[in-house]
Amino acid sequence: MSARPGRWVTLAVVAFALALRLLTAGRGVVTVDEPSWLGRSANFESALRTGDLQRATSSYRPMATRPGTTVLWIGTAARAVGHVAVRAGWTKRSLVPSFESALALELSQRLMALVSSLLIGVVVLLARAAVGARAALATGILLAVEPFLIAHNSVLHTDGLVALASLAAFLALLRALGLATAGPAAPVDLRAAALFGALFAVALLTKLNALLFAPGYAVVAGVAVAARWRERGDTPGRWPRRALAAARPVAAVTALGAAVAVVAFAAAQPALWVEPGRELRNMVDSMRLGDTANRQFFLGRPTMSPGAAFYPLVVLLRASPWVLVAATGGVVLGAAGRLPRRLVVLTVTVPGLYLVAITVAAKKFDRYALPVITFLALLAGLAVAHAWDGLVHPRLRGGRARAMAAGVLVGLVAVPAIAYAPDTMAFYDPVFVRGSFVERTVAVGWGEGLEHFGRTIAREQRAGGDPNRCAGTVTSVGFYTAKIAFPCGRLVGLAVHDEASLQAVDYVVLYPLYVQRRQVDPAVPGLLRRCATLVERLQLGGVDYGSLWRVRPCTR
């Protein structure tokens, strides 16, 4: 690897990350929440076009994910591209109704993949100063190939952007405070401080849970003050003067970063310009969502309170094994003094405080742990760079042999991202995908896999050449909003409970999440055995993703 990855190498990482994400984005997968974001993006676009800016918001409901502004801008930009494509005659698909538009979903997912890949490039550039050129490159590659991150960077949703923007903001803050190098603190960098504010604003504009990183960033600022205090240990004068001298540059960075974050946060939200009181009240109400427990499945039973073990186990299951192993090595090397100890401690502390905050909160989803995985990738990058310098044979550190060795390693870690596509959301650590361990431990399914059932139904219903047969199909499925995944007919909820209700539909999808949470009527399995034919049982990456049943006359 090059000792100093330049702009071309960073662009290569961005291109690599985008290529892997485009294997998932726009390939027919639709998650549960995306139809809502498609509708919100259409409303946002309409508000901007008509000048009715009070409607340019993610939702009128106080208790909704907020602000989601970055997602809305991405969805709106995708719709603009869609309008051009439709008017130019490049596609016969439509953008209406918005929440059922496969065209809007495809374009939105691909634009999200592009924005996320560019953020990975920003991480690489910022990491060069914080962790060194080689570790920065390793971190970028690990982020590019991480399957669970790829999945969330390829859907029109919030969590993948928050994970990358929060990591980038952390690296910018290290640079701004002069903590990017080992030893004495360097002079503060006000340009990096402004960049930190902008990146933190991106995270906050995406989702307010990015505020949970504020305590960790405050710790970074405190460490910067302490470092400058120690450097002034021999300075004459009383301690208040020394303390003020140590705190003044840190306060300047903090003030500038906060000012930029506030301005960017306000500037990007049109509804905030005209209805600031309403929008701020709704944001405050939205933050209370964390105290609202949701139905989960954990350790073999449905529960409203998974407990403190939930996120650690989620990270073990969802992060790739190479990131987990290398990040552990980074912590060990930091403790042994082989890596900059201050840097390792901060890289552990910042996501650690975030992890504590989401663990205490009542509402829990596996995707909320994504930022922890991105910080683990940074630790892993440190360890990989150190191992390359210390373990790789000198003959492999230069020229063609170096490039070949690095290419083989990158190819190996990219295999799962390619193999799982487009269902990278179904990735679980292969070490644990045995004996139905995943299905017995955590909730499975956020909409991924439904597109397989939708295509199977479409093939069956269109086989006779009668278009009316497809249009009249009724499918019972828990995620009845995921119409995009089912080209034929319409969807209804899990209303099946007896023979009469079963005979009112043509197909039934048993999706794992609803079975795990016991939201399927207990009579349904027996009814299906007597009154339906098993069409397809789906497994993705060795994990059971449910079954599709075709309803027929009942047998006695």
N, C-alpha and C positions, 0 to 999 in steps of 0.2 A: 504494500500500500504506500501511497505517496505520503511523505512526511508533512506535506502542506496541501490538503485538498483545496484547490482553487475554485473559481466560479464554475468552470466547466465540469468539474467533478461533482459539485453541488447540484448543478443542472442535471447531471446524469442520475443522481440519487432521486431527484424530483421525477424525472422521466420513468425511472424504474418503479417508484412508488405508484405513479399514475397508471402505468401499464398493469400492475397487479390489481389495482382497484377497479380498473375498467373490465377486468374479468368477472367482477361481481356487479358493479353498478350498471343499471339499465338492462339487466338480463332477466327481468320478470319477477324477481323477488320483491314482495311488498310486506312491510312490517305493520303491526297493528296500528301504530300512531300515524303512519304516513298519509293515509287518506285525509286525516284532519289537517295536517300541515299543507297538503295540496289545496284544500279549501281555504285555509288561512292565507296562503300565498296569493290565491286568486282574489280574495277580498282586499289584500294589501295592494295588489296591482291596480284594482279598480279604484281604490281610494286615492292612489297617487295620480291616476289618469284623470279623475274627475276633480281633484283638488279638495276632496272631502277628507282632510288629513286626520280627523278624529277617528275615522274608521281604520287608519293605518296602524293596526295593533294586532297582536297575536290572538286575542280573544276579548270579548266583552265580559266574560265570566271572571270574577275575581280569583276563584280557585282554579287556575290553569297555569301551565308551564309558562313562565315569563323570563325575560321579554321575548326570547326567540327571534330577535331582530335579524341576526345574521342568517338564520334559516329562511326567514321571510324574504330577505333580499336575494338570496340564492334561488329560492323558488320563483320569485318575480323575474329575475334575469333569465331563468330557464323558460318561463312562459313567453318572454319577449322573443327568444330564439324560436320557440314553437310557433308563434304568430307569423314570423318570417317564413318558416318552413311551410306552413299551411297556405299562406297567400301565394308563395312561389310555386305551389303545386308539387313540392318535394315529397309530401306525404298525404295520404287520404285520412289519416287519423285526426281526431278532434281534441280540443282542449276543454270541452264541456261534455258532461258536468265535471267540474274540476276535480272532485274527490274520486271520480271513476276514470280519469284520463290516464291511460297507459303512456301516452306521449308525454304529458307533463311529468309523470313519474320518472320515465326514462331520462329525460333531459335534466331534471332536477338532481337525480342521483349521480349522473355523470359530471355535472357542474360541482356538486359536493365533493366528488372524488378529486377534481382538479384543485379546488380550494384547499382541501386537506393535504394534498401532495405538496402544494406550495408552502403550506405551514411547516411541513417536514423539512423543506429546504431552508426556511427561516431558522428552525431548530439547529440544523447543521451549521449554518453560518454563525449563529450566536455561540454554539458549543465550541467553536474553534478557539475562542478566547478563554472559555471557562474550563475546558477539559483537554484541550490540545487537539491538533488537527486529525491525528489518527483516531483518537477516541470519538471525535465528532463524526467522522465518516462511519465508524462502526455503529454509533448510535443511530445515525440516519438510516443505515441499512436495516438495522433491527426493527426500527419503527416502520420501515417500508414493507417488511415481510410479516409483521405480526398479524396473524389471521383475525383475531377478535377486533383489533383496531381497524383492519381493512374493512371488516363487515360494517362497523359503525361509521367509517369514512365514506361508505357507499350507499347510505340511506339518507333521506331528507329528515334529519333529526338533529338533536343538540349535542349528545354526549361525546361523540368523536371529536367535534370541534373544541369543546371545553377541555378535553384531555390534552390536545396538542397545544392550544393557546396558553394553558396554564403552565405547561413545561417551558414553552418559549419565553413566557413572562419571567419565570424563575431564572432562566439563563441570562436574560437581559438585566435583571436586577443584580445578579452577581457581577456582571460587567460594570454596571453603573456604580456600585458600591466599592469597586476595587478589590473584590474578593475572588476574582477569576483566576488568580495565581496563588500558589502556595507562598507561605511566608508573610512578610509585612503587607498590609493593605496598600494597594496602588491608589493613585489619585482618583477621585470620583470622575465619572464620565456622564455629563448631563445629556448628551445625545442618547446614550443608552438608557438614561432615566426616562426620557420622553418616549423611547421605544417600549420600555417596560409598561408605562402608562397606557400606551396604545394597545399593547397585547393583552393587558389585564382587562381593558375595555372590551376587546373582542370576546374574551371569555365571559365577561358579565353580560354583554349584549346577547350572548347565546343562551345563557342560563344563569339565574341568580345564585345557584349553588356554588359558583366560582368564588363567591364571597368566603366560602369555607377555607380558601387558601390564604386569606388575609392574615390569620394568626401565624402561619408559617412564614409568610413574607416579613411579618413583624420580627420574627426570630432572626431572620437573615439580617435585618437592619440592626438589631441588637448586637449581633456578632460583629458587624462592621464597626459599631461604636466601641465595643470592647477591644477590638484589634487596634484601633487608633489610640485608645487609652493606654494600652500596653506600650505602644511605640513612643508615647510621650512620658514614660515613667520617670525619666531623668530631667524632665523639664521643670525649671524652678517655678515656684508659685504655689498657691493653695489649690486643693483638688477641684473646687468649683470651676476655676479657670481652665484647668486641664480637661475637665468633663465637658465644658462648653466647647473647647477647641476640638475635642473628639466628636462631639455630637453635631456640630454645625454643618459639616459637609454631608453627613448622613441625612440631616433634616432637609437640606437643600434638594437632595435626590428624592426624598420621600414627598416633599411638597410639589416638586415638578411632576413626578410620576402621578400623584393624585390629581393634580390639576388637568393634566392631559387626559387621564382616564375619565374624569367628570365631563370634560368638554366633548370627547369622542362619544361617550355614552349618550349624552343629550343630543348631539348632532345627528346621530344615526337613527333616531326614533321620531318620525314625523308627528305621531300622535302626542308625544311629549311636548311638542312645541305649542300645540293648541289646547290640550287638556292635561296640563301637568298635574293638577290635583288628583284627577281620576286615575291617571296612569300610575302615579306614585302610590296611591292607596291600593290599587290592584296588585302592584308589585309586593307591597308589604303583606297583603293577604296571600299572595302566591307563595311567599316564603314559609307560610304556615303549613303548606302541603307536606313539609318534612315531618310534621307532627301527626299526620294522618296515616294510620297503619293501612297497609294493603294486604290482600289475601296472597299468601305465598305458599310454597311447598319446600320443606327443608328437612333433611334427615328422616325421610320416610313418612312424613305426615303433613297435612295442610295446617298452616299456622298463620296467625296475624303478627307474631313476634318471633322471628327466627333466632334472635339472640346475637351475642358477641362473636360467635364462631362463623357467622354467615359470610362476611366479606373475606376473611382470610382463606376460607375454603373456596370461595368463588375465584379468588386470585389464583389459587393452586390449580383449579380446573380450567380456567379460561386463558391464563397466560401460557405461552409456549414453553416447553421444558428447557430450551436453550437460554431463554431470557431468565427464567427462574434460577437455573444453575449458575449462569454467568453473573447475575446480580448478587447472588449469595457470595460468589467469589470476590466481587467488588467490595462487599462489606468486610469480608475477612482480610482482604489486602489493605483496606483502609485502617482496620484495627491494628494490623501489624506494621503500619507505617510505610507500606510499599506504595500506597496511593496517597494523595493529599488528604490528610485526615479531616481537615475542616470541610473540604468539599464533600467528602463522603457523608459526614455527619449531617450537613445541611440537606443533601440529596435524600437522606433517609428521614430527617425530621419533618420537612415540609409536607410530603405526602402522608407521613405518619400522623400528623395532626389532622389532616383532611380525613384520613381513615377513621380516626377516633370520632370525628364529628358525624360522619355518615353512619357510623355504627350506633351512636347514641340516638340518632333520628329514628322515628318509628317507620317511615316509609323506606322500603329497601327493594332495589332491583340490582341484578348482576352488573348491568351496564354502568352503574354509578361508580364501580371500581376501576373503570378505564383509566382515569388519571394516575392511579397507583401503578398500573402496568406501564404507562409511558415513562414514569420516573424510574421504574425498575429497568427499563431499556437503557436509560442513561447510565445507571450503575453497571449494567452489563457491558455497555460500550467501553467504559473505563477498564473493566476487567479484560475484555477482549484485546484492547490496545496493549495493555501491560503484558498479556500472555504472548502476543505477537512479537513484542520486543524481546521477551525473556526466554521463550520456549522454541520459537521457530528457528530452524537452522539458518545460519548467516547467509548461505547460498540462496535461500528463498526470499531474502529481504530486498533483493534488487533485480531489476530487469524483468525478463519474460517469465522466469520461474515464479517470481513474486506475484505477478498478475494471474498466472494460472492457478496458483494455490489459493489466492483470494477468490477467484472466480468459482472454484470448486466449492469453497465454504459457503459463499453467497447462494450458489445454486442449491446446495443441500437444505439451507434454512428456508429457501423460497418454495420448496416442494409442497408443503401443506397448503400454502396460499393458493397455489395453482390447482392442486388436487381437489380442494374443497369448493372452489369457485363453481357456480355463483353462490353456493350456500355456505360461505365462510362464517355466517352467523351461527352455524351448527358446529363450529370447531370447539372441541374440548381436548385437553391434554391427553394424547394417546395413551399415556401411562395409566390413566384412570378409566379408559373406555373398555372395561372388561366386566363381564358378569352383571351388566345393567347397573353398575355402580352410579353412573351419572343420573340415570332415571330414578334411582332410589334415593338420591341425595339432594338434588336441586331441581327447580322448575325448568322444564324444557319447552322451548318454543315461544317465539315472538312474532310468528307469522311465516318464518322461513319454512320451506317445504310445501306450503299450501299450493304454490304454483305447479308442483308436480301433479297433485290431485286435479287441479283445474285443467291441465293439459290432457290428462287421461279422460276426464269427462268429455272434453271437447272432441277428442278423437272418436269416442264411442258415439256421441250424439250426431256427429257430422258424417259418420261412416255411410249412412244411407242416402246422403245427398239432399236431405230435406232440411232447409234452414230453419223452418218453424219448429222442428223437433229440438234443436239446440236452444232456440229462444224461449221455449216453454219449460226448460229444465228448472227444477227447484232443488237446491242443495241445502241441507241443514249442517251448519258449521258454527263453531263458537265465535270465530272472528268474522261475523257477518258483514263487517265494514270492508273487508278485503276483497271487494268485488273485482278489482283489477286482476287478481290471481285466477279468477274463474270467468273465462270468456263466454261461457254458455249460461243463459237464463239469469236467475236471481238467487240470492242467498237469504236464508232465514236463520234465526238463532237456534240454540239447543232447546227446542220446544218439544222434542220427541219424548213421550212417556208411556204411550200405549199403542195398540195396533192402529187405531184411527189416526192418531197424529203421525205415525210412521208412514202410513199409506198416503198421506197428503204431500210427501216429498218424494223425489226420485233418487237422491243420493244422501248418504250420511257420512260426514267426516268425523272420526274420533281423533281429536288432536291431543297430544300428550299433556299439555298444560291443564286442560279442562278435566282430563281423567285424573291427573295427580291431585288437583284441588277438589276433587269429588263434586264437580259441577255438572256431571253427567248423571242423569237419573239412573239409579241402580238397576232398573228393569231393562235398560237399553241393551246391554250385551246379550241377554237372553232373547230379546225381541229380534235383534239383528241375526242371530243364529237361525231363528225360525222364519224370518220375513225378509232376509236380504242375502245377497251373495257378496263375498269378499272379492273386491276387484284388485286392490293393491295394498300391500303393507310396505311402508316406507322406512328405510334406514338411511341416515346421513352420517357418514364418518363413524359407523358402528353404533350410533345412538338411535333408539326407536323414536320415529317421528309420526307415529299414528297409522291409521288405516282408512281406506275408502270402501264404502259398502253401497251396492246397487240394490234398491228396494224392489222386491218381487212379492207376489201373493204368498201369504203365510202358509206354512205347512203345519199340520197338527201332529 
